[in-house]
Amino acid sequence: MELEPVVPSSGLGVIHLFCKVSEAGVDSASALSSVKSMVEDGYQVLSAALLGHKADVCFMAMGSDLWRLRLFQTELAQSGLRAHSSYVSLTEVSEYAAGMPEERLNQRLYPKLPPQGKSAFCFYPMSKRRVPGQNWYELSYEDRERLMYDHGSTGRRFAGKVVQLVTGSAGLDDFEWGVTLFAEHIDDLKAVVYTMRFDEVSARYAEFGPFFAGMLADAHDVLMAVGAA
């Protein structure tokens, strides 16, 4: 069945699939074939072995056609890697970054992942608060811009150590943004999140969802590490 592509007007669709190995086991050859097919179609697929009980593996897929992302999710489930949790978002340019050079804007809309030498991985969703006295959306644009600039200044202290991708999910998932972090050392991920929580924009206005952490590797190695290959 031929389906009309569903694509963003700019940027890329992004899906994080947090999968568990099914009791029946995994057809690893089928899962690896699905990853290979996605890459051949021009999509980016990152695989991570996760730490803790929330899920065994994360597949982060990024590309233009949402139908293709949905097919990838179906193929993984059929191979025995059913998503226990997931997150849907789009690459975007923040309203506070409109004056950036075009090259940097394109890096946000069309990022190339993963960053070299950074295999420590973390993902979490977040939103801005709307409670009385701490309603982000009642602030003026100038106040929001100032707070975000200060927040970005804190993040730039980790330049070279941590690479961040923020994707937009308002209207698409339970939170407003998804944050994906990459680093060489996993304690740098811990340090950047802890440090930035002291900024006013986080301390007063941020709500965080569940965190997933692990290690990026080739899909075959990841499946081996979680007992699925």
KAQUIFEN-V574056 format. One record per helix or strand of 3 or more residues. SS is the DSSP state (h for helix, s for strand). FROM is the first residue (numbers start at 1). TO is the last residue. Records with the same first field share a line. If there is no record, write none. Layout:
# KAQUIFEN-V574056
SS: FROM-TO ; FROM-TO
This chain:
# KAQUIFEN-V574056
s: 13-21 ; 44-50 ; 57-63 ; 81-91 ; 120-128 ; 162-168 ; 177-183 ; 206-216
h: 28-40 ; 66-78 ; 95-97 ; 102-109 ; 136-138 ; 141-158 ; 186-196 ; 200-203 ; 219-225
